Amino acid sequence: MINFIKNRLKERTSLDGALLIGGGIAMLIAPINLVAYAMIAYGAWTLLKSED
């Protein structure tokens, strides 16, 4: 089970999923404008980062 989790954490889709869940929770708690800026910044970062 630990190996499964470690392998999943290495995948980009796991990071994207975790950040989307976090973004959704933040939208429930914080002003939506701040979350929108963070999501735009993360989207730009994922476009520029290579997947190796």
PyMOL commands that set and color helices and strands:
alter all, ss='L'
color gray80, all
select helices_A, chain A and resi 2-9+12-29+32-48
alter helices_A, ss='H'
color red, helices_A
deselect
rebuild
show_as cartoon
